[in-house]
Amino acid sequence: MKHFSNGEIKYAYSYLDEPVGRVSPSETFQIGTQDCYTGLFRSPAGFTPENIDWVGQNLDGVTGPIYVEGATPGQVVAISIHDIKVTTPGSVALSQYSYPSPEDWWLEEAACKSYPIENNEIVFSDSVRIPVKPLIGCVATAPAREVILSRHEGSYGGNMDCNEITVGSTLILPVAVEGAYLYFGDCKARMGDGEIAQPPEVGTLITASVELRPAPARMHCPRIETREELITVVSARTIEDACREAFKELLFWIEDDYSMERQDAAMLMAMLAHAGICQVSNTFLTAKCKMPRAYLPH
């Protein structure tokens, strides 16, 4: 099995990068990732002015790009996530949490802390242990004709911080350049929806495989397939815009793939689809819309 180490981290999604390696469709491979601080905040001693400044300029490092053989524009990559192993303690930057708006809590970080991971549990305190439920915060394909910082998010994927990007899901992203150029990073040991405060950031070993598919005519955002649900993920300036767009994109998906009339699909979704928040901590805010597959035509 091919392994792509976290030894050469990138801080942008770029078609100009030299691929770290190549994979073929259906080939299983492993990706090592660093935490979003590139390991600098794993102990209180690491919270120095120099490290704070460096992390501010180099947040959310990613491993990649990985070249997918045969991937060309006009296709999508379907990335199946088979396993995520947490390989480091959980690092957090601690805020004083005193400003009136939680939006500003990120501006008053004063220290860092590390939570041990033992037996697949986060050791929160002597009496509280929380099972890990890792997610991949950043997954992307390289956009065409532009370089985008890895901390950002959009139709290419990126820093979506979506809890459904985890073991057992298949993430569908557009191919904009030959080879697709896949990037992975910014994993969390566990995160509540919204990422309003800092969850434990971890390094991981991800096991995945990729398939190539024709691009759906009306796919304008990342999609996720699980055994139980169809999910769309949209990043926008406001969370209400992101929620509405995620609902609309899921409506397109159901119309096209299940041959449903729009009014029927919309009414079914009105009763069964769930719009929710992925994150409100980044430049663009990210929402999801989920539909149970059991109620769709077979």
N, C-alpha and C positions, 0 to 999 in steps of 0.2 A: 504494500500500500504506500502510495506517495505521501510524503509529509512535508509541509511547508512551515518552517520555523518562524518564530517571532523575533528573529535576530536582526531583521532589517525592516523596521516599522516605517510606514509612510503616513503623512499627515494631510494628504489630498487624494482625491479620485482623479486620476490623470491618464489619458490615452498616450501621454508621452513617456510614462514609466516603462522600464524594461520589465517584462514579466518575470516573476520568481520561479515559474515553472508552467507546465502544461498538463491538462487533464483531458481525457476523452469522455464523450457522453456515456453515462451509466457507470463510469469508473468511480469507485469509492476512494476518497482521499481524506487526509487530516490536515487541519490548520491550527497552528499554535498562535494564540493572541496574547497581547499584553493588556493590563488594565488601562483605563482611560488616562491615567497619570503616568504611564510608562514606568510604573514601579517606584516612583519617587516619593509617594506618600504612604508607604507601608509602615512607617514608624514615625512617632512624633518628631524625632530629630530631622526628618526629611522636610518638615514644613518651614523652610528657610526662605528669605526674600528672593534668593537666586532661583530656587526651585519653583516658587510661586510664579515668578516672572516667566520662567521657561515653559511651565505647564500652560500658562495663559496663552502662549504663542503656539503651543504644540499639544493641544488637547485632542483626545479621541484618536490615538494612533491606530492604524489598521495594517493587517498583514495582506500583502498582495503586490501587484495584481497577478491573478492566476488566469492564464490563457486557456480558453475552452476551445478545443479543436472543432472546426467546422462551424463555429458561431459567426453569423453575419448579420448586419442590419436587416430588419424585417423579420427577425425571429425574436423569441424570448428564451431566457434560461429559467428552467424550473429547478430550484435548488432544494433538494431534500435533506433535512437535518436529521441524522440518525442518532447522534449522541453529542452531549456537551459535558465534558469533565472539567470541574473547577480545579485549577492548579496553583492558586495563590490564596493568601488570606484576602478578606474583603476590605478594601481601602475606602475610607470616606474622608471628605473635607468637612469639618464641623463648623456650622454657622452658629452665631449667637442667637439667631431666631428672635430678634427683638424688634425689627422694623415692622411697621403696621401692615405692610403688604408682603405676603410670601414671595412675590416676584422679586423683592429686594433682598431676601435672605441670602441669595447667592453672592451678594456684594459684601457681606459681613462675615466671611469665613475667617476663622481665627486659629484653627488647629486642625490636625488630622488624627485619625484613629484607625486601628486595624482590628477587624473581627476575625478570630480564628475560624477555620472551617474544619470540622471534625466529623467523620462518619456521615458525610453528606448533610451536615447540619451547621448552621451559623450559630456560633456560641455568642449569643447576645449578652448574657449575664450568667452568674452561677446557677440561676434557677430557670432561665429561659433559653431554649434551643429551638431554632426555626429551621425546618427542612429547606434545603436549597431547591430552587426552582429556576435554574439559569435561563436567561434569554440573551440573544445576540442583539446588542444595541445598534450596531452599524453593520449593514450589509449593503453592498452597492455594486453596480456595473459602472464602467467609466462613461461619462457623457461624451458626446462628440463635440469637438471644436472648443472645448473650454475645460479648465481645471478648477475643481471645486474642493474647498477645504473639507476634510473628513468629518468635521463637527456639524456640517450642514445636511439637509435632507430635501428630497424632491421626488420627481417621477422616476429617477434612477435608483431610488432607495435611500441609502445613507443613514443618517443618525435618527432613525425612526423611534427607537426605544419602545418597541411594541412587544407586549408580553406573549403574543401568539407566535413570535419568531423564535421557536424553541424546538425541542426534540419532538419528532412526529409530524412536524409541519413541512409543507413545501412552499417556498417563497418564489414567486414568479416576477422576474424583472426584465425590462427591455434590453435588447442588444443594440447598442448605438455605434460600436466600433468592432472591427474584425477581432474575434477572440473573446469578446464580451468584457474581459478584464474584471475579474471578481475581487472584491475586498471584504475582509471580515475583521471585526474588532468591537471594542467598547462593551464587553459582556458584563452583566450583573449577576450576582449570586441569587438575588431575589429582588423584585421591585413591585410596589403597589402601582396600579394604573395612575398615570398623571405625572410621575416623577416630580412632585412638588418639592420634596426634600431629597437629599442625597442618599441613594441606596448603596449597598456595598459593591464596589467595582472590583472585578476579578480578572485575572488571566485564565485562559481556558485552553482545552484541546478539543476542537470541534471535528466530528466525523460527518462527512457530507458526500453527496453525489449530485450530478447535474444531468438534466435532459434538455434537449433542444426541441422547441415547438414553433410552429408558425405564430406570428404575433396576432392576437385578436384585433379585429378592425377597430373596436371601440375600447381598447385598453389604454388608459391615460395615467394610470397610477399602479403601484405595486399591488399584487394580489397574493393571497395566502390560501392554500387548500389544506384542510385537515380531514380526518375521516368523518368528522361530524359537521363541519362548517365550511362555508365559503366566506372569505373576509377580504375587504378592500381597505387600503391604507392611504390616506391623503394628508399632505402637509400644506398649510395655507397660513395667511397672515393672521386670521382669527380662528378660534376653535369652532365657532358656529359655521363658518364657511367650510372648514375641513370636514365637519360632520355631515353637512348637506351634500358636499361633493362625494364623500365616501358612500353615502346612500345612493346617489345618482349613478356612480360607477358600478355599484353592486346591482342596481336595476338593469343597467346595460348588459352586464354579465349574464344575469338570469334570462333576460329577453333573448339574447343571442344563443346561449348554450342550451336552453331548455324550451325554446320555441314558444314562449308565453307571450300573450298580448300584454301591452304595457299596462293597461288598467288592472288586469288580473295580477300581474307581477307586483305592481305598486301596492295593491290592496293586501296581497299575501305578506309583503314586507312590512306594511303598516302594522300588522298583527304579530309578526314573528321576528323581524330584524331588530338588532340592537346596535345603536350607535354609541360609541364610547370614546374615551380619551386615552391616547397612548402617552403623550408627553406635552407639557406646557412650559418646558424649561429651555427650549432652543429658539433659534431665530424664527423659524416657522413652526407653528404648533401642529401636532399630528393627531389625527382621529382615525378611528376604525369603524367599519360597519360589518356586522356578522349576521349570517343567515344560516339556520339549521338546514342541512341537506335533506333530512328525512321528509320534509314537506314539499320538496321540489319534484316535478314529474320525473318518472323513471323511464 
